Amino acid sequence: MYYSVYGDACGLTAMSFGGSPSTRWKRPGAVRAIEDSSVYLVTPDRPGYGGSTRQPGRTVADVVTDARALFGIRH
């Protein structure tokens, strides 16, 4: 899974799962706003976009497994 992190590494952890199609990359203005906050934002690529591979048969509920994996990287 490809993901990006933005913001304060000591800040409150938040995750962003963008709509489809969406990748982990954020626009410069959004990055500045995140960096100016006390948030540590973790954001993955959606399956089939950015660096991630397509996952046929995937369901909406599969995002829970992704979130757990990403949260484990942080903690």
Secondary structure, 3 states (H helix, E strand, C coil): CCEEEEECCCCEEEECCCCCCCCCCCCHHHHHHHHHCCEEEEEECCCCCCCCCCCCCCCHHHHHHHHHHHHHHHC
